[in-house]
Amino acid sequence: MAPGPGPVGPYKTCYHRFAQWEADGTWDRILQHLQAEADAAGDLDWRGQIDSTIVRAHQHAAGARKGGSPRRTPARSRASAGHEAG
């Protein structure tokens, strides 16, 4: 059963509105406006940097298989290849 309407309405309505605002650029305009206001007030420090060598991504973010690499069976040595029971 789907959750009932919360304080802002049904979740489907909220999601639809969020997705619509993302598609039409509303969130980008809000961000630009807030950044412009903060910059004008001197509240932003534009000298910030990020170095990817200190930002760790989860192993699955790079497409790794869950649980690590698949295990390979050890190759049989040539010496034991001809000595099978049979």
C-alpha positions in Angstrom: 0.0 0.0 0.0 1.3 3.4 -0.9 2.0 6.0 1.8 -0.8 8.5 2.4 -0.5 12.2 1.8 2.1 13.9 4.0 2.3 17.6 5.0 3.1 18.5 1.4 0.7 16.3 -0.4 0.9 12.9 -2.0 4.4 11.7 -2.8 3.7 11.2 -6.5 2.6 14.8 -6.8 5.8 15.9 -4.9 8.0 13.8 -7.1 6.3 14.9 -10.3 6.8 18.5 -9.3 10.5 17.9 -8.3 11.2 16.2 -11.7 9.4 19.0 -13.6 11.4 21.6 -11.8 14.6 19.7 -12.6 13.7 19.4 -16.3 12.7 23.0 -16.7 15.7 24.5 -14.9 13.9 25.8 -11.8 16.5 24.3 -9.4 19.4 25.8 -11.5 17.7 29.3 -11.3 17.2 29.0 -7.6 20.8 28.0 -7.1 22.1 30.9 -9.3 19.9 33.3 -7.4 21.1 32.1 -4.0 24.7 32.2 -5.1 24.4 35.7 -6.5 22.8 36.9 -3.2 25.5 35.2 -1.1 28.3 36.5 -3.3 26.9 40.1 -3.1 26.8 39.8 0.7 30.5 38.6 0.7 29.4 35.2 2.1 31.0 33.0 -0.6 34.7 32.1 -0.8 35.3 31.3 -4.5 38.8 30.0 -3.7 37.6 26.6 -2.7 39.3 23.6 -4.4 38.7 19.9 -4.5 41.3 17.3 -5.1 40.0 14.0 -6.4 42.9 12.1 -4.7 41.2 12.7 -1.3 37.6 12.1 -2.4 36.9 8.4 -2.0 34.2 6.7 -4.1 32.5 3.5 -3.1 33.8 0.5 -5.0 30.4 0.1 -6.7 30.5 3.6 -8.0 33.2 2.5 -10.5 31.2 -0.5 -11.6 32.9 -3.1 -9.4 31.0 -6.3 -8.8 29.4 -6.7 -5.3 31.6 -9.0 -3.2 34.8 -8.3 -5.1 36.2 -10.0 -8.2 34.9 -13.4 -9.1 37.2 -16.2 -7.9 39.1 -18.1 -10.5 39.9 -21.7 -10.1 43.6 -22.4 -9.9 45.1 -23.7 -13.1 46.2 -27.3 -13.0 49.9 -27.8 -13.3 51.3 -29.7 -16.3 52.8 -32.3 -14.0 49.5 -33.4 -12.6 47.6 -33.1 -15.9 48.6 -36.6 -17.1 48.1 -38.4 -13.7 44.3 -38.5 -13.4 42.6 -41.5 -12.0 40.6 -43.3 -14.6 
